Amino acid sequence: MKPECPKNGPYGVMLQENKTYLWCACGRSKNPPYCDNESHKGTDFLPVPIRMDELSYINLCGCKKTKNPPYCDQSHLKDE
């Protein structure tokens, strides 16, 4: 089973320090790019935890093709 592609590009997000976020790996979340703790049930996908040591602006993968989850590696550009 392949993940769904909710966005053909990155989600630019600001993450608070010392807070754990869950990145949606299945692409079916109703709250992308974060896991909604429901949509992946019945699949082999699990959310990917993210925790930053300081306030950070990062690009999270939206296409689900990254080789470095949960971070965008610009794999979405290879489809164009």
N, CA, C and O atoms as a Maestro MAE file, in Angstrom:
{
 s_m_m2io_version
 :::
 2.0.0
}

f_m_ct {
 s_m_title
 :::
 protein
 m_atom[320] {
  # First column is atom index #
  i_m_mmod_type
  r_m_x_coord
  r_m_y_coord
  r_m_z_coord
  i_m_residue_number
  s_m_chain_name
  s_m_pdb_residue_name
  s_m_pdb_atom_name
  i_m_atomic_number
  :::
  1 25 0.845 -1.184 0.000 1 A "MET " " N  " 7
  2 3 0.000 0.000 0.000 1 A "MET " " CA " 6
  3 2 0.888 1.244 0.000 1 A "MET " " C  " 6
  4 15 1.824 1.354 0.791 1 A "MET " " O  " 8
  5 25 0.580 2.165 -0.891 2 A "LYS " " N  " 7
  6 3 1.323 3.419 -0.951 2 A "LYS " " CA " 6
  7 2 0.561 4.496 -0.197 2 A "LYS " " C  " 6
  8 15 -0.669 4.467 -0.139 2 A "LYS " " O  " 8
  9 25 1.295 5.455 0.387 3 A "PRO " " N  " 7
  10 3 0.600 6.548 1.069 3 A "PRO " " CA " 6
  11 2 -0.080 7.468 0.063 3 A "PRO " " C  " 6
  12 15 0.326 7.550 -1.097 3 A "PRO " " O  " 8
  13 25 -1.113 8.153 0.519 4 A "GLU " " N  " 7
  14 3 -1.757 9.167 -0.307 4 A "GLU " " CA " 6
  15 2 -0.896 10.426 -0.304 4 A "GLU " " C  " 6
  16 15 -0.095 10.637 0.607 4 A "GLU " " O  " 8
  17 25 -1.064 11.249 -1.316 5 A "CYS " " N  " 7
  18 3 -0.283 12.483 -1.475 5 A "CYS " " CA " 6
  19 2 -1.204 13.678 -1.260 5 A "CYS " " C  " 6
  20 15 -1.837 14.139 -2.210 5 A "CYS " " O  " 8
  21 25 -1.295 14.195 -0.017 6 A "PRO " " N  " 7
  22 3 -2.210 15.302 0.237 6 A "PRO " " CA " 6
  23 2 -1.745 16.643 -0.345 6 A "PRO " " C  " 6
  24 15 -2.557 17.542 -0.560 6 A "PRO " " O  " 8
  25 25 -0.446 16.774 -0.599 7 A "LYS " " N  " 7
  26 3 0.085 18.041 -1.110 7 A "LYS " " CA " 6
  27 2 1.354 17.749 -1.902 7 A "LYS " " C  " 6
  28 15 2.246 17.060 -1.407 7 A "LYS " " O  " 8
  29 25 1.442 18.254 -3.102 8 A "ASN " " N  " 7
  30 3 2.633 18.032 -3.918 8 A "ASN " " CA " 6
  31 2 3.664 19.123 -3.631 8 A "ASN " " C  " 6
  32 15 4.045 19.896 -4.510 8 A "ASN " " O  " 8
  33 25 4.092 19.160 -2.391 9 A "GLY " " N  " 7
  34 3 5.061 20.142 -1.928 9 A "GLY " " CA " 6
  35 2 5.154 20.070 -0.420 9 A "GLY " " C  " 6
  36 15 4.432 19.296 0.210 9 A "GLY " " O  " 8
  37 25 6.032 20.864 0.170 10 A "PRO " " N  " 7
  38 3 6.231 20.803 1.617 10 A "PRO " " CA " 6
  39 2 5.200 21.605 2.406 10 A "PRO " " C  " 6
  40 15 4.556 22.517 1.887 10 A "PRO " " O  " 8
  41 25 5.070 21.238 3.652 11 A "TYR " " N  " 7
  42 3 4.328 22.023 4.632 11 A "TYR " " CA " 6
  43 2 5.368 22.779 5.460 11 A "TYR " " C  " 6
  44 15 6.123 22.163 6.212 11 A "TYR " " O  " 8
  45 25 5.413 24.071 5.332 12 A "GLY " " N  " 7
  46 3 6.301 24.869 6.169 12 A "GLY " " CA " 6
  47 2 5.642 25.090 7.514 12 A "GLY " " C  " 6
  48 15 4.568 25.687 7.592 12 A "GLY " " O  " 8
  49 25 6.275 24.614 8.574 13 A "VAL " " N  " 7
  50 3 5.663 24.688 9.904 13 A "VAL " " CA " 6
  51 2 6.661 25.196 10.942 13 A "VAL " " C  " 6
  52 15 7.869 24.994 10.823 13 A "VAL " " O  " 8
  53 25 6.126 25.854 11.950 14 A "MET " " N  " 7
  54 3 6.913 26.297 13.097 14 A "MET " " CA " 6
  55 2 6.630 25.312 14.233 14 A "MET " " C  " 6
  56 15 5.484 25.145 14.652 14 A "MET " " O  " 8
  57 25 7.676 24.671 14.720 15 A "LEU " " N  " 7
  58 3 7.527 23.694 15.799 15 A "LEU " " CA " 6
  59 2 8.116 24.261 17.085 15 A "LEU " " C  " 6
  60 15 9.224 24.798 17.102 15 A "LEU " " O  " 8
  61 25 7.355 24.127 18.146 16 A "GLN " " N  " 7
  62 3 7.787 24.609 19.455 16 A "GLN " " CA " 6
  63 2 8.867 23.691 20.023 16 A "GLN " " C  " 6
  64 15 8.922 22.502 19.708 16 A "GLN " " O  " 8
  65 25 9.708 24.258 20.852 17 A "GLU " " N  " 7
  66 3 10.754 23.448 21.477 17 A "GLU " " CA " 6
  67 2 10.159 22.484 22.498 17 A "GLU " " C  " 6
  68 15 9.175 22.797 23.169 17 A "GLU " " O  " 8
  69 25 10.769 21.317 22.601 18 A "ASN " " N  " 7
  70 3 10.424 20.286 23.584 18 A "ASN " " CA " 6
  71 2 8.963 19.852 23.551 18 A "ASN " " C  " 6
  72 15 8.402 19.472 24.580 18 A "ASN " " O  " 8
  73 25 8.350 19.906 22.379 19 A "LYS " " N  " 7
  74 3 6.987 19.409 22.196 19 A "LYS " " CA " 6
  75 2 7.036 18.344 21.112 19 A "LYS " " C  " 6
  76 15 7.682 18.534 20.081 19 A "LYS " " O  " 8
  77 25 6.358 17.225 21.338 20 A "THR " " N  " 7
  78 3 6.347 16.152 20.360 20 A "THR " " CA " 6
  79 2 5.158 16.303 19.415 20 A "THR " " C  " 6
  80 15 4.015 16.468 19.844 20 A "THR " " O  " 8
  81 25 5.455 16.244 18.131 21 A "TYR " " N  " 7
  82 3 4.451 16.292 17.070 21 A "TYR " " CA " 6
  83 2 4.478 14.947 16.356 21 A "TYR " " C  " 6
  84 15 5.507 14.272 16.341 21 A "TYR " " O  " 8
  85 25 3.372 14.560 15.773 22 A "LEU " " N  " 7
  86 3 3.307 13.312 15.012 22 A "LEU " " CA " 6
  87 2 3.001 13.632 13.554 22 A "LEU " " C  " 6
  88 15 1.924 14.133 13.231 22 A "LEU " " O  " 8
  89 25 3.964 13.337 12.672 23 A "TRP " " N  " 7
  90 3 3.800 13.559 11.240 23 A "TRP " " CA " 6
  91 2 3.015 12.399 10.644 23 A "TRP " " C  " 6
  92 15 3.300 11.234 10.920 23 A "TRP " " O  " 8
  93 25 2.037 12.726 9.836 24 A "CYS " " N  " 7
  94 3 1.214 11.715 9.178 24 A "CYS " " CA " 6
  95 2 2.008 11.048 8.063 24 A "CYS " " C  " 6
  96 15 2.456 11.724 7.136 24 A "CYS " " O  " 8
  97 25 2.185 9.752 8.138 25 A "ALA " " N  " 7
  98 3 2.917 8.998 7.113 25 A "ALA " " CA " 6
  99 2 1.991 8.386 6.064 25 A "ALA " " C  " 6
  100 15 2.440 8.029 4.975 25 A "ALA " " O  " 8
  101 25 0.695 8.262 6.385 26 A "CYS " " N  " 7
  102 3 -0.232 7.615 5.452 26 A "CYS " " CA " 6
  103 2 -0.815 8.590 4.434 26 A "CYS " " C  " 6
  104 15 -1.257 8.173 3.364 26 A "CYS " " O  " 8
  105 25 -0.820 9.879 4.756 27 A "GLY " " N  " 7
  106 3 -1.373 10.877 3.852 27 A "GLY " " CA " 6
  107 2 -2.879 11.009 3.917 27 A "GLY " " C  " 6
  108 15 -3.474 11.716 3.103 27 A "GLY " " O  " 8
  109 25 -3.508 10.339 4.873 28 A "ARG " " N  " 7
  110 3 -4.973 10.346 4.950 28 A "ARG " " CA " 6
  111 2 -5.500 11.193 6.104 28 A "ARG " " C  " 6
  112 15 -6.712 11.255 6.311 28 A "ARG " " O  " 8
  113 25 -4.631 11.838 6.849 29 A "SER " " N  " 7
  114 3 -5.036 12.620 8.013 29 A "SER " " CA " 6
  115 2 -5.970 13.765 7.619 29 A "SER " " C  " 6
  116 15 -5.840 14.347 6.542 29 A "SER " " O  " 8
  117 25 -6.893 14.071 8.492 30 A "LYS " " N  " 7
  118 3 -7.769 15.226 8.298 30 A "LYS " " CA " 6
  119 2 -7.104 16.500 8.807 30 A "LYS " " C  " 6
  120 15 -7.685 17.581 8.715 30 A "LYS " " O  " 8
  121 25 -5.889 16.382 9.343 31 A "ASN " " N  " 7
  122 3 -5.159 17.520 9.902 31 A "ASN " " CA " 6
  123 2 -3.703 17.512 9.419 31 A "ASN " " C  " 6
  124 15 -2.783 17.543 10.236 31 A "ASN " " O  " 8
  125 25 -3.486 17.470 8.082 32 A "PRO " " N  " 7
  126 3 -2.113 17.388 7.590 32 A "PRO " " CA " 6
  127 2 -1.312 18.643 7.927 32 A "PRO " " C  " 6
  128 15 -1.880 19.734 7.955 32 A "PRO " " O  " 8
  129 25 -0.021 18.523 8.180 33 A "PRO " " N  " 7
  130 3 0.806 17.347 8.003 33 A "PRO " " CA " 6
  131 2 0.848 16.440 9.233 33 A "PRO " " C  " 6
  132 15 1.623 15.486 9.283 33 A "PRO " " O  " 8
  133 25 0.020 16.743 10.210 34 A "TYR " " N  " 7
  134 3 0.057 15.997 11.457 34 A "TYR " " CA " 6
  135 2 -0.920 14.821 11.443 34 A "TYR " " C  " 6
  136 15 -1.954 14.864 10.778 34 A "TYR " " O  " 8
  137 25 -0.578 13.794 12.175 35 A "CYS " " N  " 7
  138 3 -1.422 12.616 12.302 35 A "CYS " " CA " 6
  139 2 -2.678 12.970 13.105 35 A "CYS " " C  " 6
  140 15 -2.607 13.688 14.102 35 A "CYS " " O  " 8
  141 25 -3.818 12.459 12.657 36 A "ASP " " N  " 7
  142 3 -5.067 12.672 13.402 36 A "ASP " " CA " 6
  143 2 -5.403 11.464 14.296 36 A "ASP " " C  " 6
  144 15 -6.482 11.403 14.884 36 A "ASP " " O  " 8
  145 25 -4.479 10.519 14.388 37 A "ASN " " N  " 7
  146 3 -4.620 9.321 15.228 37 A "ASN " " CA " 6
  147 2 -5.791 8.436 14.840 37 A "ASN " " C  " 6
  148 15 -6.208 7.592 15.633 37 A "ASN " " O  " 8
  149 25 -6.329 8.603 13.653 38 A "GLU " " N  " 7
  150 3 -7.436 7.784 13.186 38 A "GLU " " CA " 6
  151 2 -7.202 7.228 11.789 38 A "GLU " " C  " 6
  152 15 -7.413 6.039 11.550 38 A "GLU " " O  " 8
  153 25 -6.775 8.064 10.883 39 A "SER " " N  " 7
  154 3 -6.751 7.742 9.454 39 A "SER " " CA " 6
  155 2 -5.841 6.579 9.086 39 A "SER " " C  " 6
  156 15 -6.108 5.885 8.104 39 A "SER " " O  " 8
  157 25 -4.774 6.345 9.844 40 A "HIS " " N  " 7
  158 3 -3.838 5.272 9.501 40 A "HIS " " CA " 6
  159 2 -4.291 3.903 10.006 40 A "HIS " " C  " 6
  160 15 -3.689 2.888 9.654 40 A "HIS " " O  " 8
  161 25 -5.323 3.862 10.810 41 A "LYS " " N  " 7
  162 3 -5.792 2.580 11.343 41 A "LYS " " CA " 6
  163 2 -6.210 1.667 10.204 41 A "LYS " " C  " 6
  164 15 -6.898 2.095 9.277 41 A "LYS " " O  " 8
  165 25 -5.797 0.421 10.273 42 A "GLY " " N  " 7
  166 3 -6.081 -0.543 9.230 42 A "GLY " " CA " 6
  167 2 -5.048 -0.530 8.111 42 A "GLY " " C  " 6
  168 15 -5.194 -1.242 7.118 42 A "GLY " " O  " 8
  169 25 -3.997 0.285 8.270 43 A "THR " " N  " 7
  170 3 -2.905 0.322 7.294 43 A "THR " " CA " 6
  171 2 -1.620 -0.106 7.996 43 A "THR " " C  " 6
  172 15 -1.615 -0.351 9.202 43 A "THR " " O  " 8
  173 25 -0.547 -0.193 7.244 44 A "ASP " " N  " 7
  174 3 0.761 -0.513 7.822 44 A "ASP " " CA " 6
  175 2 1.524 0.743 8.228 44 A "ASP " " C  " 6
  176 15 2.659 0.656 8.697 44 A "ASP " " O  " 8
  177 25 0.912 1.905 8.051 45 A "PHE " " N  " 7
  178 3 1.588 3.165 8.339 45 A "PHE " " CA " 6
  179 2 1.468 3.542 9.808 45 A "PHE " " C  " 6
  180 15 0.443 3.311 10.451 45 A "PHE " " O  " 8
  181 25 2.540 4.128 10.318 46 A "LEU " " N  " 7
  182 3 2.547 4.664 11.677 46 A "LEU " " CA " 6
  183 2 3.014 6.111 11.621 46 A "LEU " " C  " 6
  184 15 3.830 6.463 10.769 46 A "LEU " " O  " 8
  185 25 2.509 6.957 12.518 47 A "PRO " " N  " 7
  186 3 2.968 8.338 12.543 47 A "PRO " " CA " 6
  187 2 4.440 8.406 12.952 47 A "PRO " " C  " 6
  188 15 4.946 7.539 13.664 47 A "PRO " " O  " 8
  189 25 5.110 9.458 12.484 48 A "VAL " " N  " 7
  190 3 6.529 9.657 12.784 48 A "VAL " " CA " 6
  191 2 6.659 10.789 13.801 48 A "VAL " " C  " 6
  192 15 6.262 11.919 13.516 48 A "VAL " " O  " 8
  193 25 7.213 10.501 14.991 49 A "PRO " " N  " 7
  194 3 7.363 11.556 15.991 49 A "PRO " " CA " 6
  195 2 8.458 12.560 15.605 49 A "PRO " " C  " 6
  196 15 9.493 12.198 15.046 49 A "PRO " " O  " 8
  197 25 8.194 13.819 15.918 50 A "ILE " " N  " 7
  198 3 9.155 14.904 15.686 50 A "ILE " " CA " 6
  199 2 9.253 15.693 16.989 50 A "ILE " " C  " 6
  200 15 8.241 16.038 17.599 50 A "ILE " " O  " 8
  201 25 10.475 15.969 17.399 51 A "ARG " " N  " 7
  202 3 10.690 16.773 18.609 51 A "ARG " " CA " 6
  203 2 11.921 17.638 18.379 51 A "ARG " " C  " 6
  204 15 12.993 17.130 18.047 51 A "ARG " " O  " 8
  205 25 11.765 18.936 18.554 52 A "MET " " N  " 7
  206 3 12.862 19.875 18.334 52 A "MET " " CA " 6
  207 2 13.394 20.373 19.680 52 A "MET " " C  " 6
  208 15 12.637 20.528 20.638 52 A "MET " " O  " 8
  209 25 14.694 20.620 19.739 53 A "ASP " " N  " 7
  210 3 15.319 21.136 20.959 53 A "ASP " " CA " 6
  211 2 15.130 22.638 21.107 53 A "ASP " " C  " 6
  212 15 15.315 23.193 22.191 53 A "ASP " " O  " 8
  213 25 14.760 23.293 20.009 54 A "GLU " " N  " 7
  214 3 14.520 24.736 20.048 54 A "GLU " " CA " 6
  215 2 13.420 25.080 19.056 54 A "GLU " " C  " 6
  216 15 13.102 24.275 18.181 54 A "GLU " " O  " 8
  217 25 12.843 26.249 19.179 55 A "LEU " " N  " 7
  218 3 11.839 26.718 18.243 55 A "LEU " " CA " 6
  219 2 12.414 26.624 16.838 55 A "LEU " " C  " 6
  220 15 13.484 27.173 16.572 55 A "LEU " " O  " 8
  221 25 11.721 25.938 15.935 56 A "SER " " N  " 7
  222 3 12.288 25.670 14.614 56 A "SER " " CA " 6
  223 2 11.233 25.777 13.529 56 A "SER " " C  " 6
  224 15 10.102 25.318 13.693 56 A "SER " " O  " 8
  225 25 11.623 26.394 12.411 57 A "TYR " " N  " 7
  226 3 10.793 26.402 11.208 57 A "TYR " " CA " 6
  227 2 11.365 25.332 10.292 57 A "TYR " " C  " 6
  228 15 12.538 25.386 9.924 57 A "TYR " " O  " 8
  229 25 10.533 24.354 9.923 58 A "ILE " " N  " 7
  230 3 11.008 23.259 9.073 58 A "ILE " " CA " 6
  231 2 9.987 22.976 7.975 58 A "ILE " " C  " 6
  232 15 8.829 23.386 8.061 58 A "ILE " " O  " 8
  233 25 10.432 22.276 6.959 59 A "ASN " " N  " 7
  234 3 9.563 21.839 5.872 59 A "ASN " " CA " 6
  235 2 9.292 20.350 6.015 59 A "ASN " " C  " 6
  236 15 10.194 19.522 5.888 59 A "ASN " " O  " 8
  237 25 8.028 20.025 6.282 60 A "LEU " " N  " 7
  238 3 7.618 18.631 6.389 60 A "LEU " " CA " 6
  239 2 7.096 18.155 5.035 60 A "LEU " " C  " 6
  240 15 6.435 18.906 4.317 60 A "LEU " " O  " 8
  241 25 7.392 16.932 4.702 61 A "CYS " " N  " 7
  242 3 6.997 16.360 3.419 61 A "CYS " " CA " 6
  243 2 5.476 16.301 3.290 61 A "CYS " " C  " 6
  244 15 4.773 15.877 4.207 61 A "CYS " " O  " 8
  245 25 4.989 16.735 2.133 62 A "GLY " " N  " 7
  246 3 3.564 16.644 1.842 62 A "GLY " " CA " 6
  247 2 3.243 15.566 0.831 62 A "GLY " " C  " 6
  248 15 2.122 15.059 0.800 62 A "GLY " " O  " 8
  249 25 4.224 15.202 -0.006 63 A "CYS " " N  " 7
  250 3 3.976 14.222 -1.075 63 A "CYS " " CA " 6
  251 2 4.149 12.779 -0.597 63 A "CYS " " C  " 6
  252 15 3.704 11.846 -1.265 63 A "CYS " " O  " 8
  253 25 4.787 12.597 0.544 64 A "LYS " " N  " 7
  254 3 5.024 11.274 1.149 64 A "LYS " " CA " 6
  255 2 6.038 10.427 0.382 64 A "LYS " " C  " 6
  256 15 6.083 9.209 0.554 64 A "LYS " " O  " 8
  257 25 6.853 11.064 -0.465 65 A "LYS " " N  " 7
  258 3 7.868 10.339 -1.237 65 A "LYS " " CA " 6
  259 2 9.286 10.569 -0.713 65 A "LYS " " C  " 6
  260 15 10.248 10.040 -1.269 65 A "LYS " " O  " 8
  261 25 9.412 11.348 0.342 66 A "THR " " N  " 7
  262 3 10.723 11.676 0.887 66 A "THR " " CA " 6
  263 2 11.503 10.428 1.295 66 A "THR " " C  " 6
  264 15 10.928 9.430 1.730 66 A "THR " " O  " 8
  265 25 12.794 10.507 1.148 67 A "LYS " " N  " 7
  266 3 13.683 9.427 1.603 67 A "LYS " " CA " 6
  267 2 14.156 9.709 3.031 67 A "LYS " " C  " 6
  268 15 14.887 8.912 3.620 67 A "LYS " " O  " 8
  269 25 13.729 10.857 3.582 68 A "ASN " " N  " 7
  270 3 14.154 11.282 4.914 68 A "ASN " " CA " 6
  271 2 12.942 11.752 5.729 68 A "ASN " " C  " 6
  272 15 12.881 12.915 6.128 68 A "ASN " " O  " 8
  273 25 11.970 10.849 5.979 69 A "PRO " " N  " 7
  274 3 10.768 11.269 6.696 69 A "PRO " " CA " 6
  275 2 11.073 11.762 8.105 69 A "PRO " " C  " 6
  276 15 11.920 11.183 8.786 69 A "PRO " " O  " 8
  277 25 10.419 12.791 8.546 70 A "PRO " " N  " 7
  278 3 9.268 13.475 7.969 70 A "PRO " " CA " 6
  279 2 9.640 14.710 7.140 70 A "PRO " " C  " 6
  280 15 8.765 15.483 6.749 70 A "PRO " " O  " 8
  281 25 10.926 14.889 6.875 71 A "TYR " " N  " 7
  282 3 11.398 16.134 6.253 71 A "TYR " " CA " 6
  283 2 11.279 16.098 4.725 71 A "TYR " " C  " 6
  284 15 11.487 15.059 4.099 71 A "TYR " " O  " 8
  285 25 10.945 17.235 4.149 72 A "CYS " " N  " 7
  286 3 10.875 17.354 2.693 72 A "CYS " " CA " 6
  287 2 12.286 17.270 2.120 72 A "CYS " " C  " 6
  288 15 13.184 17.989 2.559 72 A "CYS " " O  " 8
  289 25 12.476 16.386 1.135 73 A "ASP " " N  " 7
  290 3 13.764 16.292 0.438 73 A "ASP " " CA " 6
  291 2 13.598 16.675 -1.044 73 A "ASP " " C  " 6
  292 15 14.456 16.392 -1.880 73 A "ASP " " O  " 8
  293 25 12.473 17.323 -1.332 74 A "GLN " " N  " 7
  294 3 12.131 17.816 -2.668 74 A "GLN " " CA " 6
  295 2 11.860 16.697 -3.672 74 A "GLN " " C  " 6
  296 15 11.993 16.899 -4.879 74 A "GLN " " O  " 8
  297 25 11.483 15.532 -3.182 75 A "SER " " N  " 7
  298 3 11.110 14.430 -4.070 75 A "SER " " CA " 6
  299 2 9.917 14.801 -4.950 75 A "SER " " C  " 6
  300 15 9.771 14.268 -6.049 75 A "SER " " O  " 8
  301 25 9.072 15.703 -4.478 76 A "HIS " " N  " 7
  302 3 7.909 16.122 -5.269 76 A "HIS " " CA " 6
  303 2 8.320 16.794 -6.581 76 A "HIS " " C  " 6
  304 15 7.540 16.805 -7.533 76 A "HIS " " O  " 8
  305 25 9.512 17.346 -6.644 77 A "LEU " " N  " 7
  306 3 9.985 18.008 -7.860 77 A "LEU " " CA " 6
  307 2 10.371 17.005 -8.945 77 A "LEU " " C  " 6
  308 15 10.412 17.354 -10.124 77 A "LEU " " O  " 8
  309 25 10.649 15.779 -8.561 78 A "LYS " " N  " 7
  310 3 11.059 14.752 -9.524 78 A "LYS " " CA " 6
  311 2 9.894 14.282 -10.393 78 A "LYS " " C  " 6
  312 15 10.108 13.644 -11.423 78 A "LYS " " O  " 8
  313 25 8.667 14.592 -9.984 79 A "ASP " " N  " 7
  314 3 7.485 14.197 -10.750 79 A "ASP " " CA " 6
  315 2 7.132 15.202 -11.834 79 A "ASP " " C  " 6
  316 15 6.335 14.903 -12.724 79 A "ASP " " O  " 8
  317 25 7.711 16.375 -11.765 80 A "GLU " " N  " 7
  318 3 7.336 17.445 -12.707 80 A "GLU " " CA " 6
  319 2 8.030 17.291 -14.032 80 A "GLU " " C  " 6
  320 15 7.826 18.104 -14.934 80 A "GLU " " O  " 8
  :::
 }
 m_bond[319] {
  # First column is bond index #
  i_m_from
  i_m_to
  i_m_order
  :::
  1 1 2 1
  2 2 3 1
  3 3 4 2
  4 3 5 1
  5 5 6 1
  6 6 7 1
  7 7 8 2
  8 7 9 1
  9 9 10 1
  10 10 11 1
  11 11 12 2
  12 11 13 1
  13 13 14 1
  14 14 15 1
  15 15 16 2
  16 15 17 1
  17 17 18 1
  18 18 19 1
  19 19 20 2
  20 19 21 1
  21 21 22 1
  22 22 23 1
  23 23 24 2
  24 23 25 1
  25 25 26 1
  26 26 27 1
  27 27 28 2
  28 27 29 1
  29 29 30 1
  30 30 31 1
  31 31 32 2
  32 31 33 1
  33 33 34 1
  34 34 35 1
  35 35 36 2
  36 35 37 1
  37 37 38 1
  38 38 39 1
  39 39 40 2
  40 39 41 1
  41 41 42 1
  42 42 43 1
  43 43 44 2
  44 43 45 1
  45 45 46 1
  46 46 47 1
  47 47 48 2
  48 47 49 1
  49 49 50 1
  50 50 51 1
  51 51 52 2
  52 51 53 1
  53 53 54 1
  54 54 55 1
  55 55 56 2
  56 55 57 1
  57 57 58 1
  58 58 59 1
  59 59 60 2
  60 59 61 1
  61 61 62 1
  62 62 63 1
  63 63 64 2
  64 63 65 1
  65 65 66 1
  66 66 67 1
  67 67 68 2
  68 67 69 1
  69 69 70 1
  70 70 71 1
  71 71 72 2
  72 71 73 1
  73 73 74 1
  74 74 75 1
  75 75 76 2
  76 75 77 1
  77 77 78 1
  78 78 79 1
  79 79 80 2
  80 79 81 1
  81 81 82 1
  82 82 83 1
  83 83 84 2
  84 83 85 1
  85 85 86 1
  86 86 87 1
  87 87 88 2
  88 87 89 1
  89 89 90 1
  90 90 91 1
  91 91 92 2
  92 91 93 1
  93 93 94 1
  94 94 95 1
  95 95 96 2
  96 95 97 1
  97 97 98 1
  98 98 99 1
  99 99 100 2
  100 99 101 1
  101 101 102 1
  102 102 103 1
  103 103 104 2
  104 103 105 1
  105 105 106 1
  106 106 107 1
  107 107 108 2
  108 107 109 1
  109 109 110 1
  110 110 111 1
  111 111 112 2
  112 111 113 1
  113 113 114 1
  114 114 115 1
  115 115 116 2
  116 115 117 1
  117 117 118 1
  118 118 119 1
  119 119 120 2
  120 119 121 1
  121 121 122 1
  122 122 123 1
  123 123 124 2
  124 123 125 1
  125 125 126 1
  126 126 127 1
  127 127 128 2
  128 127 129 1
  129 129 130 1
  130 130 131 1
  131 131 132 2
  132 131 133 1
  133 133 134 1
  134 134 135 1
  135 135 136 2
  136 135 137 1
  137 137 138 1
  138 138 139 1
  139 139 140 2
  140 139 141 1
  141 141 142 1
  142 142 143 1
  143 143 144 2
  144 143 145 1
  145 145 146 1
  146 146 147 1
  147 147 148 2
  148 147 149 1
  149 149 150 1
  150 150 151 1
  151 151 152 2
  152 151 153 1
  153 153 154 1
  154 154 155 1
  155 155 156 2
  156 155 157 1
  157 157 158 1
  158 158 159 1
  159 159 160 2
  160 159 161 1
  161 161 162 1
  162 162 163 1
  163 163 164 2
  164 163 165 1
  165 165 166 1
  166 166 167 1
  167 167 168 2
  168 167 169 1
  169 169 170 1
  170 170 171 1
  171 171 172 2
  172 171 173 1
  173 173 174 1
  174 174 175 1
  175 175 176 2
  176 175 177 1
  177 177 178 1
  178 178 179 1
  179 179 180 2
  180 179 181 1
  181 181 182 1
  182 182 183 1
  183 183 184 2
  184 183 185 1
  185 185 186 1
  186 186 187 1
  187 187 188 2
  188 187 189 1
  189 189 190 1
  190 190 191 1
  191 191 192 2
  192 191 193 1
  193 193 194 1
  194 194 195 1
  195 195 196 2
  196 195 197 1
  197 197 198 1
  198 198 199 1
  199 199 200 2
  200 199 201 1
  201 201 202 1
  202 202 203 1
  203 203 204 2
  204 203 205 1
  205 205 206 1
  206 206 207 1
  207 207 208 2
  208 207 209 1
  209 209 210 1
  210 210 211 1
  211 211 212 2
  212 211 213 1
  213 213 214 1
  214 214 215 1
  215 215 216 2
  216 215 217 1
  217 217 218 1
  218 218 219 1
  219 219 220 2
  220 219 221 1
  221 221 222 1
  222 222 223 1
  223 223 224 2
  224 223 225 1
  225 225 226 1
  226 226 227 1
  227 227 228 2
  228 227 229 1
  229 229 230 1
  230 230 231 1
  231 231 232 2
  232 231 233 1
  233 233 234 1
  234 234 235 1
  235 235 236 2
  236 235 237 1
  237 237 238 1
  238 238 239 1
  239 239 240 2
  240 239 241 1
  241 241 242 1
  242 242 243 1
  243 243 244 2
  244 243 245 1
  245 245 246 1
  246 246 247 1
  247 247 248 2
  248 247 249 1
  249 249 250 1
  250 250 251 1
  251 251 252 2
  252 251 253 1
  253 253 254 1
  254 254 255 1
  255 255 256 2
  256 255 257 1
  257 257 258 1
  258 258 259 1
  259 259 260 2
  260 259 261 1
  261 261 262 1
  262 262 263 1
  263 263 264 2
  264 263 265 1
  265 265 266 1
  266 266 267 1
  267 267 268 2
  268 267 269 1
  269 269 270 1
  270 270 271 1
  271 271 272 2
  272 271 273 1
  273 273 274 1
  274 274 275 1
  275 275 276 2
  276 275 277 1
  277 277 278 1
  278 278 279 1
  279 279 280 2
  280 279 281 1
  281 281 282 1
  282 282 283 1
  283 283 284 2
  284 283 285 1
  285 285 286 1
  286 286 287 1
  287 287 288 2
  288 287 289 1
  289 289 290 1
  290 290 291 1
  291 291 292 2
  292 291 293 1
  293 293 294 1
  294 294 295 1
  295 295 296 2
  296 295 297 1
  297 297 298 1
  298 298 299 1
  299 299 300 2
  300 299 301 1
  301 301 302 1
  302 302 303 1
  303 303 304 2
  304 303 305 1
  305 305 306 1
  306 306 307 1
  307 307 308 2
  308 307 309 1
  309 309 310 1
  310 310 311 1
  311 311 312 2
  312 311 313 1
  313 313 314 1
  314 314 315 1
  315 315 316 2
  316 315 317 1
  317 317 318 1
  318 318 319 1
  319 319 320 2
  :::
 }
}
